[in-house]
Amino acid sequence: METFTFTFDGTPIGATLHRADGGKGTILYYHGGGLIYGSRDDLPQPYVEAITRRGYHLLCLDYLLA
């Protein structure tokens, strides 16, 4: 797992990358929460493991909240 930050118009946007062996492709995950709450790390660990076990990288991104 790697964490890093992008900057968009001066606003930092956090990201977490879960790498998989093989790397068939990358799935992007934007957290839920109706634009008010939540975080990129709220995806349950069994889901993260299921995705990466099947060979897909998982990139979890924050977005600007209300």
VOKOLDREN-286822 format. One record per atom (N, C-alpha, C): atom name; x, y, z negated. Coordinates in Angstrom, 1 decimal, m for minus. Atoms other than C-alpha are relative to their C-alpha. Layout:
<atoms>
<atomo=CA	east=X	north=Y	up=Z>
...
</atoms>
This chain:
<atoms>
<atomo=N	east=0.9	north=m1.2	up=0.0>
<atomo=CA	east=0.0	north=0.0	up=0.0>
<atomo=C	east=0.9	north=1.2	up=0.0>
<atomo=N	east=m0.7	north=m1.2	up=m0.1>
<atomo=CA	east=1.3	north=3.4	up=1.0>
<atomo=C	east=m1.0	north=1.2	up=m0.1>
<atomo=N	east=0.9	north=m1.2	up=0.1>
<atomo=CA	east=m0.2	north=6.8	up=0.1>
<atomo=C	east=0.8	north=1.2	up=0.6>
<atomo=N	east=m0.6	north=m1.2	up=m0.5>
<atomo=CA	east=0.5	north=10.0	up=1.9>
<atomo=C	east=m1.1	north=1.1	up=0.2>
<atomo=N	east=0.9	north=m1.1	up=m0.1>
<atomo=CA	east=m1.1	north=13.4	up=2.6>
<atomo=C	east=0.1	north=0.7	up=1.4>
<atomo=N	east=0.0	north=m0.8	up=m1.2>
<atomo=CA	east=m2.1	north=15.1	up=5.9>
<atomo=C	east=m0.4	north=1.4	up=m0.4>
<atomo=N	east=0.5	north=m1.3	up=0.2>
<atomo=CA	east=m2.7	north=18.8	up=6.1>
<atomo=C	east=m0.8	north=0.5	up=1.2>
<atomo=N	east=0.9	north=m0.5	up=m1.1>
<atomo=CA	east=m5.6	north=20.2	up=8.1>
<atomo=C	east=m0.4	north=1.4	up=m0.4>
<atomo=N	east=0.3	north=m1.4	up=0.2>
<atomo=CA	east=m5.9	north=24.0	up=8.3>
<atomo=C	east=0.4	north=0.4	up=m1.5>
<atomo=N	east=m0.5	north=m0.4	up=1.3>
<atomo=CA	east=m3.9	north=24.3	up=5.1>
<atomo=C	east=m0.6	north=m0.8	up=m1.2>
<atomo=N	east=0.7	north=0.8	up=1.0>
<atomo=CA	east=m6.1	north=21.8	up=3.2>
<atomo=C	east=0.6	north=m1.4	up=0.0>
<atomo=N	east=m0.6	north=1.4	up=0.0>
<atomo=CA	east=m4.4	north=18.5	up=2.0>
<atomo=C	east=m1.1	north=m1.0	up=0.0>
<atomo=N	east=0.9	north=1.1	up=m0.1>
<atomo=CA	east=m6.2	north=15.3	up=2.9>
<atomo=C	east=0.8	north=m1.3	up=m0.3>
<atomo=N	east=m0.7	north=1.2	up=0.4>
<atomo=CA	east=m5.1	north=12.1	up=1.1>
<atomo=C	east=m0.4	north=m1.2	up=0.9>
<atomo=N	east=0.2	north=1.2	up=m0.7>
<atomo=CA	east=m4.7	north=8.8	up=2.8>
<atomo=C	east=0.7	north=m1.2	up=m0.7>
<atomo=N	east=m0.6	north=1.2	up=0.5>
<atomo=CA	east=m3.9	north=5.2	up=1.7>
<atomo=C	east=0.0	north=m1.0	up=1.1>
<atomo=N	east=m0.1	north=1.0	up=m1.0>
<atomo=CA	east=m2.6	north=2.6	up=4.1>
<atomo=C	east=0.3	north=m1.3	up=m0.6>
<atomo=N	east=m0.2	north=1.4	up=0.4>
<atomo=CA	east=m3.0	north=m1.1	up=3.4>
<atomo=C	east=0.5	north=m0.7	up=1.2>
<atomo=N	east=m0.6	north=0.7	up=m1.1>
<atomo=CA	east=m0.7	north=m3.0	up=5.8>
<atomo=C	east=m0.3	north=m1.5	up=0.0>
<atomo=N	east=0.3	north=1.4	up=m0.2>
<atomo=CA	east=m1.5	north=m6.4	up=7.2>
<atomo=C	east=1.2	north=m0.7	up=0.7>
<atomo=N	east=m0.9	north=0.7	up=m0.8>
<atomo=CA	east=0.8	north=m9.1	up=8.5>
<atomo=C	east=m0.6	north=m0.2	up=1.4>
<atomo=N	east=0.5	north=0.2	up=m1.4>
<atomo=CA	east=0.5	north=m9.2	up=12.3>
<atomo=C	east=m0.5	north=1.3	up=0.6>
<atomo=N	east=0.5	north=m1.2	up=m0.5>
<atomo=CA	east=m1.4	north=m6.0	up=12.7>
<atomo=C	east=m0.8	north=m0.1	up=1.3>
<atomo=N	east=0.8	north=0.1	up=m1.2>
<atomo=CA	east=m4.2	north=m6.7	up=15.2>
<atomo=C	east=m0.5	north=1.4	up=0.4>
<atomo=N	east=0.5	north=m1.3	up=m0.2>
<atomo=CA	east=m5.3	north=m3.1	up=14.8>
<atomo=C	east=m0.2	north=0.7	up=m1.3>
<atomo=N	east=0.2	north=m0.7	up=1.2>
<atomo=CA	east=m6.3	north=m0.5	up=12.3>
<atomo=C	east=m1.5	north=0.4	up=m0.2>
<atomo=N	east=1.4	north=m0.4	up=0.3>
<atomo=CA	east=m9.7	north=0.0	up=10.6>
<atomo=C	east=0.1	north=1.3	up=m0.9>
<atomo=N	east=0.1	north=m1.2	up=0.8>
<atomo=CA	east=m10.5	north=3.5	up=9.3>
<atomo=C	east=m1.1	north=m0.1	up=m0.9>
<atomo=N	east=1.1	north=0.0	up=1.0>
<atomo=CA	east=m12.5	north=3.8	up=6.1>
<atomo=C	east=m0.1	north=1.4	up=m0.6>
<atomo=N	east=0.3	north=m1.2	up=0.7>
<atomo=CA	east=m14.0	north=7.1	up=5.0>
<atomo=C	east=m1.0	north=m0.3	up=m1.1>
<atomo=N	east=0.8	north=0.4	up=1.1>
<atomo=CA	east=m15.5	north=6.8	up=1.6>
<atomo=C	east=m1.4	north=0.6	up=0.0>
<atomo=N	east=1.4	north=m0.4	up=0.1>
<atomo=CA	east=m19.3	north=7.1	up=0.9>
<atomo=C	east=m0.1	north=1.1	up=m1.1>
<atomo=N	east=0.3	north=m1.0	up=1.1>
<atomo=CA	east=m20.9	north=9.5	up=m1.6>
<atomo=C	east=m0.7	north=1.2	up=0.4>
<atomo=N	east=0.8	north=m1.2	up=m0.4>
<atomo=CA	east=m23.0	north=11.9	up=0.4>
<atomo=C	east=0.7	north=1.3	up=0.0>
<atomo=N	east=m0.8	north=m1.2	up=m0.1>
<atomo=CA	east=m20.2	north=14.4	up=0.8>
<atomo=C	east=0.2	north=0.7	up=m1.4>
<atomo=N	east=m0.1	north=m0.6	up=1.3>
<atomo=CA	east=m20.3	north=15.1	up=m3.0>
<atomo=C	east=1.0	north=m0.7	up=m0.9>
<atomo=N	east=m0.9	north=0.7	up=0.9>
<atomo=CA	east=m18.3	north=12.4	up=m4.8>
<atomo=C	east=0.5	north=m1.3	up=0.7>
<atomo=N	east=m0.6	north=1.2	up=m0.6>
<atomo=CA	east=m16.2	north=9.3	up=m4.2>
<atomo=C	east=1.5	north=0.3	up=0.3>
<atomo=N	east=m1.4	north=m0.2	up=m0.3>
<atomo=CA	east=m12.6	north=8.7	up=m3.2>
<atomo=C	east=0.3	north=m1.1	up=1.0>
<atomo=N	east=m0.4	north=1.0	up=m1.0>
<atomo=CA	east=m10.7	north=6.8	up=m0.6>
<atomo=C	east=0.3	north=m1.4	up=m0.6>
<atomo=N	east=m0.4	north=1.3	up=0.7>
<atomo=CA	east=m9.8	north=4.1	up=m3.2>
<atomo=C	east=m1.2	north=m0.7	up=m0.6>
<atomo=N	east=1.2	north=0.6	up=0.6>
<atomo=CA	east=m13.4	north=3.2	up=m4.0>
<atomo=C	east=m0.5	north=m1.3	up=0.7>
<atomo=N	east=0.4	north=1.2	up=m0.7>
<atomo=CA	east=m13.6	north=0.3	up=m1.5>
<atomo=C	east=0.5	north=m1.2	up=m0.9>
<atomo=N	east=m0.3	north=1.1	up=0.9>
<atomo=CA	east=m13.7	north=m2.9	up=m3.6>
<atomo=C	east=1.2	north=m0.8	up=0.5>
<atomo=N	east=m1.2	north=0.7	up=m0.3>
<atomo=CA	east=m10.4	north=m4.8	up=m3.7>
<atomo=C	east=m0.2	north=m1.3	up=0.9>
<atomo=N	east=0.3	north=1.2	up=m0.8>
<atomo=CA	east=m12.0	north=m8.1	up=m2.3>
<atomo=C	east=m0.2	north=0.4	up=1.5>
<atomo=N	east=0.2	north=m0.4	up=m1.3>
<atomo=CA	east=m13.0	north=m6.1	up=0.8>
<atomo=C	east=1.4	north=0.3	up=0.7>
<atomo=N	east=m1.3	north=m0.3	up=m0.6>
<atomo=CA	east=m9.5	north=m4.7	up=1.3>
<atomo=C	east=0.8	north=m1.3	up=0.3>
<atomo=N	east=m0.7	north=1.3	up=m0.2>
<atomo=CA	east=m8.0	north=m8.2	up=0.9>
<atomo=C	east=m0.6	north=m0.8	up=1.2>
<atomo=N	east=0.6	north=0.7	up=m1.1>
<atomo=CA	east=m10.5	north=m9.7	up=3.4>
<atomo=C	east=0.4	north=0.6	up=1.3>
<atomo=N	east=m0.4	north=m0.7	up=m1.2>
<atomo=CA	east=m9.7	north=m7.1	up=6.0>
<atomo=C	east=1.5	north=m0.2	up=0.4>
<atomo=N	east=m1.4	north=0.2	up=m0.3>
<atomo=CA	east=m5.9	north=m7.3	up=5.7>
<atomo=C	east=0.4	north=m1.5	up=0.2>
<atomo=N	east=m0.3	north=1.4	up=m0.2>
<atomo=CA	east=m5.9	north=m11.1	up=5.4>
<atomo=C	east=m0.3	north=m0.4	up=1.4>
<atomo=N	east=0.3	north=0.3	up=m1.3>
<atomo=CA	east=m7.5	north=m11.2	up=8.8>
<atomo=C	east=0.9	north=0.7	up=1.1>
<atomo=N	east=m1.0	north=m0.6	up=m0.9>
<atomo=CA	east=m4.6	north=m9.2	up=10.3>
<atomo=C	east=m0.2	north=1.5	up=0.4>
<atomo=N	east=0.2	north=m1.4	up=m0.3>
<atomo=CA	east=m6.0	north=m5.7	up=10.3>
<atomo=C	east=0.5	north=1.0	up=m1.0>
<atomo=N	east=m0.4	north=m1.1	up=0.9>
<atomo=CA	east=m4.4	north=m2.6	up=8.8>
<atomo=C	east=m1.2	north=0.7	up=m0.5>
<atomo=N	east=1.2	north=m0.8	up=0.5>
<atomo=CA	east=m6.8	north=m0.5	up=6.7>
<atomo=C	east=0.5	north=1.3	up=m0.5>
<atomo=N	east=m0.4	north=m1.3	up=0.3>
<atomo=CA	east=m6.4	north=3.2	up=6.6>
<atomo=C	east=m1.2	north=0.7	up=m0.7>
<atomo=N	east=1.1	north=m0.6	up=0.7>
<atomo=CA	east=m8.6	north=4.8	up=3.9>
<atomo=C	east=0.3	north=1.5	up=m0.2>
<atomo=N	east=m0.2	north=m1.5	up=0.0>
<atomo=CA	east=m9.0	north=8.6	up=4.2>
<atomo=C	east=m1.0	north=0.7	up=m0.8>
<atomo=N	east=0.9	north=m0.9	up=0.6>
<atomo=CA	east=m10.5	north=11.3	up=2.1>
<atomo=C	east=m0.5	north=1.0	up=1.0>
<atomo=N	east=0.5	north=m1.1	up=m0.9>
<atomo=CA	east=m12.6	north=14.0	up=3.7>
<atomo=C	east=m0.4	north=1.1	up=m0.9>
<atomo=N	east=0.3	north=m1.2	up=0.8>
<atomo=CA	east=m13.5	north=17.5	up=2.5>
<atomo=C	east=m1.4	north=m0.2	up=m0.6>
<atomo=N	east=1.3	north=0.1	up=0.7>
<atomo=CA	east=m16.2	north=17.3	up=m0.1>
<atomo=C	east=m0.7	north=1.3	up=m0.1>
<atomo=N	east=0.8	north=m1.2	up=0.1>
<atomo=CA	east=m19.0	north=19.8	up=m0.5>
<atomo=C	east=0.4	north=0.8	up=m1.2>
</atoms>
